[in-house]
């Protein structure tokens, strides 16, 4: 499999995961915890994308 397709697949999967987590936070958390929840999701997304980038560079 070409590296570009692997990168596109991983990025798409992470974006879909982030959207799902945002929906969960929106539905499940009370209003006062939504902002920290969104911030945590963005932080986790950035860390995950960084790890994926490092792994792809090492391939």
C-alpha positions in Angstrom: 0.0 0.0 0.0 1.3 3.4 -0.9 2.3 5.7 2.0 -0.1 8.5 0.8 -3.1 6.2 0.9 -2.1 5.1 4.4 -1.8 8.8 5.5 -5.2 9.7 3.9 -6.9 6.7 5.6 -5.4 7.4 9.1 -6.2 11.1 8.8 -9.8 10.4 7.8 -10.2 7.9 10.5 -8.9 10.3 13.1 -11.2 13.1 11.9 -14.2 10.8 12.0 -13.2 9.8 15.6 -13.0 13.4 16.6 -16.4 14.1 15.1 -17.9 11.2 17.1 -16.2 12.3 20.3 -17.6 15.9 19.8 -21.1 14.4 19.4 -20.7 12.4 22.5 -19.5 15.4 24.5 -22.4 17.5 23.1 -25.0 14.8 24.1 -23.6 13.3 27.3 -22.0 16.1 29.2 -23.7 18.9 31.1 -23.4 22.4 29.7 -20.7 23.5 32.1 -18.4 20.6 31.1 -18.7 20.9 27.4 -16.0 23.5 26.8 -13.4 21.6 28.7 -14.5 18.4 26.9 -14.1 20.1 23.5 -10.7 21.4 24.5 -9.6 17.9 25.6 -10.8 16.4 22.3 -8.8 18.9 20.3 -5.7 18.2 22.4 -6.1 14.5 22.0 -6.7 14.9 18.2 -3.5 17.0 17.9 -1.5 14.5 19.8 -2.9 11.6 17.8 -2.1 13.3 14.5 1.4 14.0 15.7 2.0 10.4 16.6 0.6 9.2 13.3 2.9 11.7 11.5 5.9 10.4 13.4 5.0 6.8 12.6 4.5 7.6 8.9 7.9 9.3 8.7 9.6 6.3 10.3 8.1 3.9 7.6 
